[in-house]
Amino acid sequence: MELHFSLQVSYDAFLPYYQGLAEKVEVRDDQGRVLHINGKYFRPFLTPQGIRGKFKLVLNNDGSFKSLNKL
């Protein structure tokens, strides 16, 4: 299953997730569904400006995480 969403969060706002102090990032996908994604998956996308862009979340058949890619 593929889910698409946009995310714009500042560096300072994402810092607790990067440090492991907060766990789940809440986003709304393009279909309006609310997703809770572990913040560790966003770490590769963090820049000094934060995280900004369109993303594709891929889930396995059992609903578990498979991959997260920036589009």
N, C-alpha and C positions, 0 to 999 in steps of 0.2 A: 504494500500500500504506500502510495506517495501523497504527502501533504505539503502544500505550499503556503508560505506566509512571509510577511515582511516584518522586520525588526529594526527599530531605531532606539538605541539606549546609549547614554553617555558612558564614558570610561568610569567616572566616579560612581554612577548608579550600578554598573556591572561589577565593580570591584569586590563586593561581598561574595558574589558567585564565583569569581576567579579564585578567591582565597579559600573557598570551601565553607564560608560562614553561612551562606544561604545555598539552598539546593535546587529548587525547581523554578525555572523561568516560565511564566505564564504568557502564552501568546494566543492569538486568534487566527486560525487559518483562513484561507480565501473563501471557504464554504461557511464560515461563521462558527466553526467548532473551537472550543477552548482546549488548548493543549498545555500540558505541564511537562517540560523537557528539562532534564538534568543540566544544570549550568556548565558542567565540565565539558559538554559537547561543543559549547560556543567558544571555548578558550582559544582555539586556533584563529578565530576571526576577530579577536580583540585588537584594536589599534589605539593609538593615543586619542583618537576622536571617538572611540567607543565601538559599538557594533552597529552597522547600518547596511541594509540591503534586503534582497529577496532570497529566501532559503527554500530548500527542498528537504523534507524529512522523509526518510524511507524506513518503514517498519517491516519486520519479518511477519510471516503468516500468523504467528501467535501474538502479534501486537508489540513485540519487544523491539528495541532500537536496533537498526541496521546501519544507517549512515545519515549524516547531515552535510549538505553541500550548499555553498553559496552560489547562486545563479548569476 
